[in-house]
Amino acid sequence: MGKRKKIAVLLTCHNRKQKTLNSLHSLFKCDLPKSIQFSVFLVDDGSTDGTSDAISKEFPEVELITGDGNLFWNQGMRLAWKTADKRDNYDFFFWLNDDTILDEKAFHHIFNTYKEAKRHEGNSVIITAACRAKEGTSRFSYGGRDDKGAVIPNGELQSCKLINGNAVLIPRKIVEEIGNLSDDYTHAMGDFDYGLRAIKNGFACYTTKEFVATCPPNDEIPNWCNPKIPLKRRWQLMHSPQGLNIQEHLVFREKFWGIKWVVYALKAYLKVLFPRIYRRLKS
């Protein structure tokens, strides 16, 4: 038997104790291919609900890293990644959102897709797991996306342009080329940025051939552009890591769309100031 591949599973959380525990339970219940083993690195970003104590009790093998409450997703995952990279020479890194529930056979499907896509490309690839919105359904929530929208798993090998960071497998070769998540972002956009950087550097992103995890979607209309939310609050959320975070959003747009960032800026301000009018114009 060959040497087992080592995976560093990376998570970050804040005050979602039960969701985080549920996600970890699904991870540790996974039926792993015999060729892999994993270690878990979890950043608890200043939780006050007893998350760390509960994890230490139920999953003492998880390495806990303490944040100050201001890291959010992107910076928390960066810290988990840096910590893991100091511990060992991992073959793969696996992002896992703390509200994502993996299927028992998730890693079998993920690695089967990885092997097929790698053969197809002749190079290392990123695999994002297709997530359903609810257990027992086939409604897409997160995974791979292209210019037309969600890439729905159909049993065939499918590439994608944008990756949601809910459950993502990244081989070391790609990490050696493009590094960690970008420091340009606090919370959102780091996952999309990473996939686009990989593509820019000659790699490819693929989605799993079937749904392999469950994660309920966020609100259909984000609060920062929801007409039911007062303008003052919409404006605050537009500039907050918990909303659009407009400055970082425009950094992302300029990085990959060049001068078109001006169009995206205009759209964003129209959405926050006149959300009903914007939706009518778009439709």
C-alpha positions in Angstrom: 0.0 0.0 0.0 1.3 3.5 -0.9 1.8 6.3 1.5 -1.5 7.9 2.7 -2.3 11.4 1.6 -2.5 13.9 4.4 -5.3 16.5 4.3 -5.6 19.6 6.5 -9.2 20.4 7.1 -9.7 24.2 7.7 -12.6 25.8 9.5 -13.4 29.1 11.2 -16.4 29.9 13.4 -18.0 32.5 15.6 -20.9 31.9 18.0 -22.5 29.1 16.1 -21.7 26.3 18.6 -24.3 23.8 17.5 -23.9 24.3 13.8 -20.1 24.0 14.2 -20.5 20.8 16.2 -22.9 19.4 13.7 -20.5 20.1 10.9 -17.6 18.4 12.8 -19.8 15.4 13.6 -20.5 15.0 9.8 -16.8 15.3 9.1 -15.7 12.7 11.5 -18.5 10.3 10.4 -17.3 10.4 6.8 -16.2 7.1 5.3 -12.7 8.0 4.1 -10.9 6.4 1.2 -8.1 4.2 2.6 -5.5 6.4 0.9 -6.2 9.5 2.9 -6.1 10.8 6.5 -7.0 14.3 7.8 -6.1 16.7 10.6 -8.5 19.5 11.6 -7.6 23.2 12.3 -10.4 25.4 13.5 -10.2 29.1 14.3 -12.7 30.1 17.0 -13.0 33.8 16.2 -13.9 35.1 19.7 -17.0 33.0 20.3 -18.8 33.7 23.6 -21.2 30.8 23.4 -18.9 28.1 24.7 -17.9 26.8 21.2 -14.3 26.1 22.1 -15.1 24.3 25.3 -17.6 22.1 23.5 -15.2 21.3 20.7 -12.4 20.5 23.1 -14.7 18.1 24.9 -16.2 16.3 21.9 -13.3 16.6 19.5 -10.0 16.8 21.4 -8.1 16.0 18.2 -9.1 19.3 16.6 -6.5 22.0 16.9 -8.2 25.1 18.1 -6.8 28.5 17.2 -8.2 31.6 19.0 -9.2 34.7 17.1 -10.2 38.1 18.5 -13.7 38.3 17.0 -12.6 40.5 14.0 -11.3 37.9 11.6 -14.6 36.8 9.9 -14.5 34.0 7.2 -11.6 35.0 5.0 -9.1 36.1 7.6 -10.1 33.2 9.9 -9.5 30.7 7.2 -6.2 32.4 6.3 -5.1 31.9 10.0 -6.2 28.3 10.0 -4.3 27.7 6.8 -1.1 29.4 8.0 -1.3 27.3 11.2 -1.8 24.0 9.3 1.1 24.8 7.0 3.4 25.2 9.9 2.4 21.8 11.4 3.1 19.5 8.5 3.7 19.2 4.8 0.0 18.4 3.8 -0.8 17.0 0.4 -4.2 18.7 0.3 -6.1 21.5 2.1 -9.9 21.2 2.5 -12.0 24.2 3.3 -15.1 23.4 5.3 -17.8 25.9 6.3 -19.0 25.4 9.9 -22.6 25.2 8.6 -22.0 22.6 6.0 -22.9 18.9 6.6 -20.9 16.4 4.6 -22.5 13.3 3.2 -20.9 10.0 4.5 -19.3 9.3 1.2 -18.4 12.9 0.4 -14.7 12.4 0.2 -15.0 9.4 -2.1 -17.0 11.5 -4.6 -14.6 14.5 -4.1 -11.5 12.5 -4.8 -13.0 10.5 -7.6 -13.9 13.8 -9.3 -10.4 15.2 -8.5 -8.7 12.2 -10.1 -10.9 12.3 -13.3 -10.5 16.1 -13.6 -6.8 15.9 -13.1 -6.5 13.3 -15.8 -8.6 15.5 -18.1 -6.6 18.6 -17.5 -3.2 17.0 -17.2 -2.6 19.2 -14.1 -3.8 19.7 -10.5 -7.3 21.0 -10.1 -9.5 22.5 -7.4 -12.7 20.6 -6.5 -15.6 22.4 -5.0 -18.4 20.3 -3.4 -21.9 20.7 -4.8 -24.2 21.5 -1.8 -27.9 21.0 -1.7 -30.1 23.4 0.2 -31.9 20.8 2.3 -31.4 17.2 3.1 -33.3 14.9 0.8 -33.6 17.6 -2.0 -31.7 18.4 -5.1 -32.0 22.2 -4.9 -28.6 23.8 -5.4 -27.3 26.1 -2.7 -23.5 26.4 -3.0 -20.7 24.9 -5.1 -19.4 25.9 -8.6 -20.7 28.7 -10.7 -20.0 30.1 -14.2 -21.1 33.2 -16.1 -24.6 31.7 -16.4 -25.0 30.9 -12.7 -24.9 27.8 -10.7 -23.3 24.7 -12.2 -25.8 22.0 -11.2 -24.3 18.5 -10.8 -25.5 16.1 -13.5 -23.3 13.0 -13.1 -20.8 14.4 -15.6 -17.5 16.2 -15.2 -18.1 19.9 -15.2 -15.7 22.8 -14.8 -16.6 26.1 -13.1 -15.3 29.6 -12.9 -16.3 30.6 -9.4 -16.1 28.5 -6.3 -18.1 28.8 -3.1 -15.9 28.1 -0.1 -18.3 25.7 1.7 -16.4 22.5 1.0 -13.3 22.8 -1.3 -10.3 20.5 -2.0 -7.1 22.2 -3.0 -3.9 20.2 -3.7 -0.5 21.4 -2.5 0.8 22.1 -6.0 -1.8 24.9 -6.4 -1.0 26.3 -3.0 2.7 26.4 -3.8 1.8 28.4 -6.9 -0.7 30.9 -5.6 -0.4 30.7 -1.8 -3.1 31.3 0.9 -6.4 33.2 0.6 -5.9 36.8 -0.4 -5.3 39.3 2.4 -7.4 41.8 0.4 -10.6 40.6 2.0 -12.1 40.3 5.5 -15.1 38.1 5.1 -16.5 37.5 1.6 -15.0 37.2 -1.9 -11.9 35.3 -0.8 -13.2 32.1 -2.2 -14.2 33.5 -5.6 -10.8 35.3 -5.7 -9.0 32.1 -5.0 -10.6 30.2 -7.8 -10.1 33.0 -10.3 -6.4 33.3 -9.3 -6.0 29.5 -9.8 -7.5 29.8 -13.3 -5.3 32.8 -14.1 -2.3 30.7 -13.1 -3.2 27.9 -15.5 -5.2 25.6 -13.2 -8.9 24.7 -13.4 -11.8 24.4 -11.0 -14.4 21.7 -11.1 -17.5 20.8 -9.2 -18.4 17.3 -7.9 -20.5 15.2 -10.2 -23.3 14.9 -7.7 -24.4 16.6 -4.5 -22.1 15.6 -1.6 -23.1 18.0 1.2 -26.0 20.0 2.6 -25.9 23.7 3.5 -29.0 26.0 3.7 -28.6 29.1 1.5 -28.4 32.7 2.8 -31.3 35.0 2.3 -32.3 35.3 -1.4 -32.1 39.1 -1.1 -29.1 40.3 0.9 -30.0 42.8 3.7 -27.8 45.5 2.2 -30.0 45.7 -0.8 -33.3 44.5 0.6 -36.0 47.2 0.3 -37.6 46.0 3.5 -34.5 47.1 5.4 -34.3 50.8 6.3 -31.9 52.8 4.1 -29.6 53.7 7.0 -29.2 50.0 7.9 -28.7 49.1 4.2 -25.9 51.8 4.0 -24.2 50.4 7.1 -24.3 46.9 5.7 -23.0 48.0 2.4 -19.8 49.1 4.2 -19.7 46.2 6.6 -17.9 42.8 6.4 -21.4 41.3 7.3 -22.8 42.9 4.1 -21.3 43.8 0.8 -18.2 45.6 2.1 -18.1 47.9 -0.9 -14.4 48.8 -0.7 -13.2 45.2 -0.8 -15.9 44.3 -3.3 -14.5 46.9 -5.7 -10.9 45.6 -5.1 -12.2 42.2 -6.2 -13.9 43.6 -9.3 -11.0 45.7 -10.4 -8.6 42.8 -9.9 -10.5 40.5 -12.3 -12.7 42.8 -14.4 -10.4 45.8 -14.8 -12.0 49.2 -15.6 -15.4 47.5 -15.5 -15.2 47.9 -11.8 -16.9 51.3 -12.3 -20.0 49.5 -13.7 -20.1 47.2 -10.6 -19.7 50.2 -8.3 -22.7 52.0 -10.0 -24.8 48.8 -9.7 -24.0 48.5 -6.0 -25.0 52.0 -5.2 -28.2 51.7 -7.2 -29.0 48.5 -5.3 -28.5 50.1 -1.9 -30.2 53.4 -2.7 -33.0 52.3 -5.0 -33.4 48.5 -4.5 -37.0 48.4 -5.9 -36.2 50.4 -9.0 -33.0 48.4 -9.6 -34.9 45.1 -9.4 -37.6 46.4 -11.8 -34.9 47.6 -14.3 -33.1 44.3 -14.0 -36.2 42.3 -14.7 
